[in-house]
Amino acid sequence: MIAKLTRSLTLVGLCAGSPLLAQTTTLDLPRANPDMPWTAGFDPSVADVFNHNQLTMRQSCDVVYSWLSAPQDWPSWLIFVSDVELGQPDAPLTVGSRFKWTIFGIPIETELYAAEPGRSFSYTVLFDGQPVAAQSWLFVPEGTGCTVITEEVGIGEEARERSAREDPLVYLAHELWLASLHFVARNGARVVN
């Protein structure tokens, strides 16, 4: 399934003109944002795999953050996410909040370690209860718009294998995630029901 998905996303990347080999740890590490929040054990300089993506959007950082910080809504605008279950559905997400979700058919659990409205949203990815990756989002004001930066650090055997293959899957998924976030944020701030 991962091979089929990689081929599909590679085609998407080719159609979009994305440089598939530009998303390697070696090439991305110099792009690491020094303001990005990281939790212990997930510093990019010691990562087995590291990815960096960014997109400048016309919407304010608060508007974009309102969509990203509501994972329960991700399946409505992010094609490769489903089955989001918040640990405490009626409580706002804060540092320490956990939620389960499925990405590309793979069930995972995450725990937030940064949640600063309009500024950062970051979590560790747990697989079988163990942290294997961290994804961090940083929102940087650009005039009336916002540059959204996402970086992911992976550790462990699977991350080392992905890095050795220069696998474009994470790069392309993050490109699609940013494009989808940009598209949904054009509607203005997410309305809380």
Secondary structure as the mmCIF struct_conf table of DSSP 4:
data_model
#
loop_
_struct_conf.conf_type_id
_struct_conf.id
_struct_conf.beg_label_comp_id
_struct_conf.beg_label_asym_id
_struct_conf.beg_label_seq_id
_struct_conf.end_label_comp_id
_struct_conf.end_label_asym_id
_struct_conf.end_label_seq_id
HELX_RH_AL_P HELX_RH_AL_P1 ILE A 2 ALA A 16
TURN_TY1_P TURN_TY1_P1 GLY A 17 GLY A 17
HELX_RH_3T_P HELX_RH_3T_P1 LEU A 20 ALA A 22
BEND BEND1 THR A 24 THR A 24
HELX_RH_AL_P HELX_RH_AL_P2 THR A 25 ASP A 28
HELX_RH_3T_P HELX_RH_3T_P2 LEU A 29 ARG A 31
TURN_TY1_P TURN_TY1_P2 PRO A 34 ASP A 35
TURN_TY1_P TURN_TY1_P3 ALA A 40 GLY A 41
HELX_RH_3T_P HELX_RH_3T_P3 PRO A 44 VAL A 46
BEND BEND2 ASP A 48 ASP A 48
STRN STRN1 VAL A 49 MET A 57
BEND BEND3 ARG A 58 GLN A 59
HELX_RH_AL_P HELX_RH_AL_P3 CYS A 61 LEU A 68
TURN_TY1_P TURN_TY1_P4 SER A 69 SER A 69
HELX_RH_3T_P HELX_RH_3T_P4 PRO A 71 ASP A 73
HELX_RH_AL_P HELX_RH_AL_P4 TRP A 74 TRP A 77
TURN_TY1_P TURN_TY1_P5 ILE A 79 PHE A 80
STRN STRN2 VAL A 81 LEU A 86
BEND BEND4 GLY A 87 GLN A 88
TURN_TY1_P TURN_TY1_P6 PRO A 89 ASP A 90
BEND BEND5 ALA A 91 ALA A 91
HELX_LH_PP_P HELX_LH_PP_P1 PRO A 92 LEU A 93
TURN_TY1_P TURN_TY1_P7 VAL A 95 GLY A 96
STRN STRN3 ARG A 98 ILE A 103
TURN_TY1_P TURN_TY1_P8 PHE A 104 GLY A 105
STRN STRN4 ILE A 106 GLU A 116
TURN_TY1_P TURN_TY1_P9 PRO A 117 ARG A 119
STRN STRN5 SER A 120 PHE A 127
TURN_TY1_P TURN_TY1_P10 ASP A 128 GLY A 129
STRN STRN6 GLN A 130 GLU A 142
TURN_TY1_P TURN_TY1_P11 GLY A 143 THR A 144
STRN STRN7 GLY A 145 GLY A 154
BEND BEND6 GLY A 156 GLY A 156
HELX_RH_AL_P HELX_RH_AL_P5 GLU A 157 ARG A 165
TURN_TY1_P TURN_TY1_P12 GLU A 166 GLU A 166
HELX_RH_AL_P HELX_RH_AL_P6 LEU A 169 ALA A 185
TURN_TY1_P TURN_TY1_P13 ARG A 186 ASN A 187
BEND BEND7 ALA A 189 ALA A 189
HELX_LH_PP_P HELX_LH_PP_P2 ARG A 190 VAL A 192
#
